[in-house]
Amino acid sequence: MSSSPACACCVCPVHGPARPEAHPSDRAGWADPAREYLDSVVNWLDGPEAMGAGHGDLEARLQVYSREQYRLLLQGHLDERARLEKRRGGVTGSDGVPRPRVENGHRRELTTVLGPVTVTRKAYRASAGTGDVGTGTTSPTASDTQPGPASDGTGMTTGPTSGVLASTPTASDTQPGPASDGTGMTTGPTSGVLASTPSAGNLHPADAVLNLPVGRPSAGLARLAAVEAARGSFDDAQEAIERATGVQLGKRQVEGLARHAAVDVDAFYTARRPQPCPDRVLGLQCDGKGIVMRPGHLRPGTAKLAAKASAKLSTRLSPGEKHGRKRMAELVAVYDLDPEPRTVDDIIPASSTSRVGKQARRPGPVVTGKWLAASVTDDIPAVITRMFDEAERRDPNHERTWVALVDGNRQQIDTIRDQAATRGITVTTIIDFVHVIEYVWKAAWTFFYPGDPDAETWVAGHARTILTGRAVDAAATIRRQADAARFRGSERTGADEAITYLTAKAPYLDYATALANGWQIATGIIEGAARFLIKDRMDITGARWTTPGAEAVLHLRAVIANGDFDEYWQWHQQQELRRNHLDHYQQLDLAA
């Protein structure tokens, strides 16, 4: 059997340069528990049980053992950092109260993707009698923050305005004693040491260096909860987390972690500056989709209708009755467009033969840089304002061509017009062609029996007329045909609806200009976004949403759909560092 070819990487353990064997006394003592555990696993692999096991059993056992192995390494590393932590001077809280007194051995729990660990660090405390100087600012750890008013089910609480999680208070938060630092944490020896005034809480600079979260779940668990909650139900997310980590979280904990993971999405996109694309068209699209909500989370108008409604039958719904009440979520998209001029024949060929054949058509415009956003809490004007904010970040000097595609919703059209006027931007608004054709099909059933193949030819003819920019002519032709046939009342309902729609929306049906300039004429982007953001996740069987839960999942799915999750998560962690730690000091050098 030939040997493997030599590797020139000089980095990997197999092919790297040989290192002198470390003397046992030089080895890191903090890693001894992990080494002992690894030895026990090796002994098990050498034993009869492992030798007789199938490879699937070996995989499953080693996966569990490896987590414990790395948990011990993490715990040992944290213990070593605690041993090496140097005393700092001049630690002053943002409340202006100095913390000159230092106590060792303050501990807090952290639940990681590897399992639970304990973090030990120094606590910096105010001198006795100085607590009335400041406002009681503390370094927010799992047991060191000021309690907030509302619980989110994660063992953490949410502040009244910022959405920053704070720890659940304990009885010891306000009654510190010699064996407690007043924060619910076990401390080192404190005999004869005066406890600090509760209003000037402890600070833990080592927590900032580690960027510890407020609650027990680690950043790794929070990230996993965000990804899994955005992918499937909270129950499925709970099971996925346990499969991947062995850590058991409650359903409300998973939802709370997902909600907190999404708190910085809006600020992330506000701070980001996309690369300029001066030669591309700036595309905008918007739409609305309903989400089934729990009682108490509907918009006022829908809530009134739900309160008045009463089921006609006790065992099932009657025709026309709805299973649940929905709250509209507004979706918007902004993107860059490489124009591709086309003709009417590229959309609908002139003859039925060419429509059935393989006639080559020119490709449509190419979309890049897609950005999606959605909200179930904000109304149409607020969400469209965010759409314009993103578009202006891409074109701050208003040098590009702006084209907005909508489904015909009057409020969407009016809001786009108002935003454009306020910002001094020229925006061409076009109604989705597919939506328009549905009205033409309604008119067709006035003149044809359902399933009549001649109806398709009739619709195609009127569609081509509309694509040439002559929607009013198409409406007039339909009216003449209905009048000539002497249709009355309900017989011509579909035709009249099409006539009214084509006439009223004619200013937004200039498809001839759109095709000549290479723009889009259909809202495929936002329709696809609605399927991904809402139908595939929010519409799963039995789902009934609270407003905060739905909003968080929409934000997370939008970030994932935009391909920005990894970048967002790094940014979110930086905001967590600032919120949870740096803002609680007048100045803190993390490298000290």
N, C-alpha and C positions, 0 to 999 in steps of 0.2 A: 504494500500500500504506500503510495507516494506521499510525501509530506506536503503540507500546504505551502504555497509560494510565500516568500518573505514579504512582509508589509513594510512600506517605507514611511508609514504615518508617524512612527516614533511617539505616539500618544496613547494608543489603546493599551490596556494592561497586558494583552497577549504579545504584541509586537514592539512595545516601547522598550527603552533601554533598561537593562537590569538595574535594580536598586539594591543597595546594601541592606541586608536584613536588619530590622530594627532590634535593638536590645530590649528585652522585656521591660526593663526599668524605664525605657524611653517611650513606651506606648502610653496613649492617653487613658488614664484610669477611668474617666467618665464613660468610656465605651465598654468597660468590662462586662456589665450586665448584658449588653447586646452580643458580645463574644460568647458568653456562657450560654445564652439562648441559642445562638447559631450552632454551638457544639452539640446542644441537646437535639437540635433538628437533624444534624449530621448523624448522630447516634441512632435516631429513629429511622433515618433512611437506610442505615446499615442493618437494622433489625429485621426480624422475620415478618412483621406486619407489613412494612413498606415493600420488602422484597416480593411479597405475594400479592401486592395491590396492582390494579390496573392503572394505566397512565391517567385516566380521568380522575380517579381517586387521588392519585399523587398530585395532579394539578390543583385540585380543590383544596387539599390539605396545605400544600406549599403556598397557595395564595393567601390563606389565613395566616400561616406562620410568617410569611414575609411582611405582612402588615405589622405584626407584633415586633418583628425584628427591627423594622424602621421606626416604630413607635419608641422602642427603647433607645435607639440612636438619637431620636429627636429629644426625648426626655433627658438623656445624658448631656446632650449639647446645651440644652437650656440650663441645666444645673451648672455646667461649666461656665456659662456666661454669667450666671448669678454669682459664682465664686470670684470671677474676675472683674465684676462690676466695680468701678472706681467711684469714690465719693466726689460729687460735684460741688462746686461753690457757687454762690449767688443765684440759687434757684428761687425765682419769684413768679408767682402766679399772675395771670392776667388781671386779677383783682387788686394787684399792687401789694399783696401781702407776701413778705419773704418767708421761705421755708428753710430755716437754718438747721433744724433738728433732723437727724437721719436715724432711721431704724432699719435694721437688717431683717431678713427672713419673712417679709410679707409675701403671701402666696395667693394665687388665684388660679382657677381651673380654666382649661381650654380644651374644647372638644375638636379634634382635628380629623382629617380624612384617614388618619392612621389609628385613631383612638384617642382616649383622654390623656392629657398630660397636665402637669402642674408647673406654673411659671413662678419662680421666686425672684424677688427684686427688692431694692431699697425703697423705702417710703420717706419722702421729704415732708416734714410737718412744721406748722407754724408754731412760734413760741406761745406759751400760755399767756392769755390776756390780749392777744393781738387779733383774735378772730373777728372783732367787730369793725376792723378796718376795711375789710373787703366784702365781697358779695358771696363768698363761699364757693368760688370756682374750684373744681377738682379735676384731676385727670380721670376721664370716664372709663373705668374698667368694668368688668362684670359685677363688681361689688363696690365701686367707688363713686358712682355718679349720683347726682341729685335725682330723685324719682320724678318721672313724668306722669301726665294725667291719664294716658290711655294705653292699654295693653294690646299687643298684636299677636299674642299667643306664642311667642318665641322665647319667653322668659325675659323679654326686653320690652321697653315701653317707648312710645313715640311722643316726641315733644309736640307742643301745641301748634307750632308754625313751621319749624324747620324740617320735620320728618326725621330728625336724627334720633337714633335709638338710644335710650338710656336704660340703665339696669333697674330691675325690680327692687324696691327698697326692702330692707329687712329691719327687724326690731333694733338691731345694733347700729343702724345708720345714724341715730341721734343719741344713743347712749353708749359711748365708747368706754371701755373699761381696761384694766391692766392686761387682759388676755385678748383684747380685741382693739383694732384701730378705728372702730366706729364705722367700718365699711362692710362688715360681714366677712372679713378675711381673717384667717389665722395668722398670728404674728409671732415674731421671735420674742425672747424674754424682754419684758418691759417693767420689771419690778422697780418701783421707786421713780418711774418716769411719769411725768404729768401728761395726760392725754391732751391732744390739741383741741381747740375750740371747734365744735362741729361746723360752724359757718365758714371756716377756712379749712377746707378738706385737704387730704393728702394729695401729693403729686408723685407720680412714678415715671421718671424720665425713661427708664428701661422699657416701659410699655410703648413709648413713642418710637424708640429705636426698633422695636419688634413690630410696630404698627398693629398692636393687638386690637381686636374688635371690642365693641362695648359688651356684647353678650358672650356666652360661652362658645357658640359655633365659630369655627375659624373661617378665614377668608376662603380657604379651599372648599369647605363645606358650603359656604354661601354661594360661591361660584357654581358648584355642582347643583345646588337647589335652584338657582336662577336658570340654568340651562335645561334642567329636567322639567321644571314647572312650565317653561315656555314651550316645551316639546309635547307634553301630554298632561293628563289630569294630575291634580295634587296627590291623589292616591298612588298613581303610577310613579310619580316623582319620588314619593316616599319609599316605594319598593326599590326603585333604581338606585337610590342613594345607599340603601342597606346592602344591596347586592354588590355595589362597587366598593364600599368602605367597611361594611359590618356595623356602621353606626345607625342606631335607630332614632329617628326624629319623628315627632308627631306631625299630623297633617297641618295643623295650625302653625307649627314651627316652620314647615316648608313654605307655606304661604307667606308668613311673616318675613322670612329670609328673601323670598322672591320680591316682595313689595319693597323691601329696603334696598335690594340690589338695583332697583329701577329709579331710585330717587334722583340720580344725577343725569338722566338721559337728556332732558331738555337743556340743562346747562352745558353738557358735553357738546351738543350740536351748536349751541350759541357761541361757544368759544372756538369752535373749529373753523378754519378758513380753507375752503376747497381750492384746488388748483384752478386758475383761470382758463377758460376755453372760449376765447373771443370769436372763433370762427364757427362755433356751433350754435344751433338754435337752443333756447332755454325752454324746456317743456314743463308744463304744470298740469296735473290732473287731480280731480277730487271726486269723492263718492261717499255714500252713507250706507251702512248695513246695521241691521238690528241684532241686539244681543239679549237673550232671555235673562232677566234679572230677578233677584229675590225681592219679596215684598219690602218696601221701605227704601228701595234703591232705584225707583223709577223717576222719570222727570214728572213734574207736577201735573201736566196735562194728561199723561198716560196713567198716572196714579189715580186720577179722578175717574177715568173710564174704567179702570180695573175695579174700583170700589163700587161703581154702579152695576157692573156686570154680575149676573147670577146664572148659574148653570141651569139649563132647562131639564136635563136628565141627571139622575144621580149616579149612573154607572158609566156614562160615556158623554162625549161632547156631541152636540148637534151640529149639522152642517153650518159652516160659517163661524162657529165658536173657535177660539184659539186656545191652545194648550197653555200658553204662558204669555205674559206681557213683555214686550221688548223695549229696550232703550237704544236709541240710535247712536252708533259709533261713527264718527266722522274720520275719513281717511284722505290723506293727501300724498302726492308724489311730486318730486322735482327731479329733473334729469337733463342730461345734455344729449343733443340730437344731431347726428350727421345727416343732413338733408339728402333725400333721394327722389328727384322729380319723377312723377308717374303720370299716366293718362287714365281716362275712364276705362279703357280696355284692360288695363292692368288690374282693375278692381272687379268689373263686371264686363266680360266680353260681349260683343254685339250680338252674336248668334248663339243659340242653344248648342249647336254643334261644337263651336269653339269652347263653350263653357265645359262641355263634357270631355273634350280632347285634352291633349297634353301640351297645349300651347304655352310656351315659356312666357313668364311674366317678369317684369322688372322687380327686383327686391325692394322691400320697404325701407324706410329710414332706420339707421342703426342707433340704438339707445346705449348710452354709457353713463356712469356716475349716478346711478339711481339712488335716491333718498326717499324713504317712506316714513310717514308718521301717522299716528292714529290716537284718538282720544274718545273715551266714553263719558268723560266729565265735562269737557269743553263743548261749546256749541259751534255751529258752522262758521260764524264770523271769526271766532277765536282760533280755530284750527286753520282756516284759510289765511289768517294773519301770520301764523307760523310758517305756512307754505311760502308766503311772500318774503318773510324774513330769511328763509333759507335761499330763496332765489336771489335776493339782494346780496347775500354773502358771496354768491357766485358771480354776480354782475353788479358790483356796487356803483359803477358809473353809468349804468343803464345803456350800454353800448350794443347789447345783443338783441336779437329778435325774440320776443316772448310770445309763446302760444299756449293757451289754456284749453284743455279738453274737459267737457262736463257731460252729464247725462241729461241735461235739460232742466234740472232743478232751478227754480226761479231764484231762491235765496242764494244759491251758489253763484249764479250769474251776476246778481246784484252786488254781492260781496266782492267778487273779483273786480267788477267795474269800480266800486267805491275805493278799494285798496289801490288800484292802478291810478285813480285820480288823485288820491291823497299823496302818493309817492311820486307822482309825475312820470308815470311809465305808460308806454303804449303796449297794450296787451290785446292780441287777437283771440277772441273766444270762439270755439267751434264745438258744436254738439256732436256727440258720438254718432257716427253714421249707422252703426248697428242698431242703436236705439231708434233712429229715425225710420229705418226699414221696417221695424216692428209695426209702426203705424200704417205703413203702406200695405203690409200683410193684413192688418185689420180691415182696411178698405177692400182688399181683394175678396174677402169672404162675403162682401155685399153683392158681388157680381158672379161668384163662382161657388159651386158646391165644394165642401171640404174634400181634399184629395184630388181635385181636378188638376191635371198637369198643365193646363193652359194658364192657371193662376200664376205659376212660376214665371212664365214668359211675360205675363202682364206686369208682375212686380218688377222684373228685371228692366222692362222698358221704362217704367216710371223712376226706378232707381238711377238709371243712366241719365235721365233728365235732371234729377236732383244733383247728381255728381257734376254736371256741367254748370251748376250755379243757378238753375232755373226751378227752384222749389215752388215758387208761386205759380209758374206755368203748370207744374205737375198737379198742384191743388186745383187749379182751374179746370184741367182736363178731367179730373175725377168728379168734380162737381157737375160738369156738363153730362158726363156719362150717367151719373145717378139721376139727374133731372130727366134725361132722355128716356130712361127706363121707368120713369114715373114711380120711383121708390118713395115711400112715405114712412114717417115715424121710425119705429125700431128696425125696419127693413134696411135703412141706410145709416144706422148708428156708426158702424165702423168707418164708412166713407166720410161722414161728417166729422168724426174725431180726427181723421187724417187731414182733412181740409183745414180744420181749425189749427191743428198743430203746425202744419207746414207753412201756413200763412203767418202765424204769430211768431214762429222761431226763424223765419227767413233770414234775418240779419246774422244769425249764427250758423247758417248752412252754406257758406261760401266754400264748397269743396273744390271748386275749380281753381281758386287761388291756392288752396292748401296743397293740392296735388302738383300744381305747377312749381311751387316753391319747395316741394319735397318734404312737407310736413306730414305728421300722422293725422288720420281722420277717425280713429277709433280709440276707445279708452281701455285697451287691453292691459296696460300696465296696472292701472288701479283696480281693474276687475280681477287680475291675477293676485294682486296684493290683498284684496278682500277675501279671496279664497284662502290664502295662506294665513293672514293675520287673524281672521275671524272664523270662517267656516271650519277649517281644519283643526282648530283648537277650542274656540269659544262655543262652537255648536255641537260638541260631542254629546252623546246621549246622556240625558239627565242633568246636564250642567245648568246651574242657576247661580248667577254671579252677584257678588257685592261690587259696588262701584270701585273701591280701592283695589280689590283683587283683579278685576277686569282691566283697570287702567295699567296696573303694573305688568300684567302679562302682555297686553298690547304693546307697551313700550319695549319690553324685552324682545318680543318677536320682531318688532320693527328694526331694532338694532341688529339682530341676527340676520334678518333679510337684507339689510344694507351691507352686510359683511364687515361690520365695525365692532363686533362684540369684544374681540381680544384687545383692541385699542381702547374701547370704552372701559373695559374692566381695569386696565392699568390706570386710566384717568380717575375712575371711581375710587380706586385704592388711594390715590393721592389726595382726593377730597376727604376720604375717611381719615387719613393721617392729619390733615389740617383740622377737620371738625373735632375729632375725638382727642387730639393731643396738642398740636402746635398752638391752637387758639386758646389753650388754657395756660400758656406761659407768656411772660413778657418777651422772653427770648430763650430759645433752646437750640443748642448745637448738637445735632444727632450724632456727629462724629466724635464728640468729646469722650 
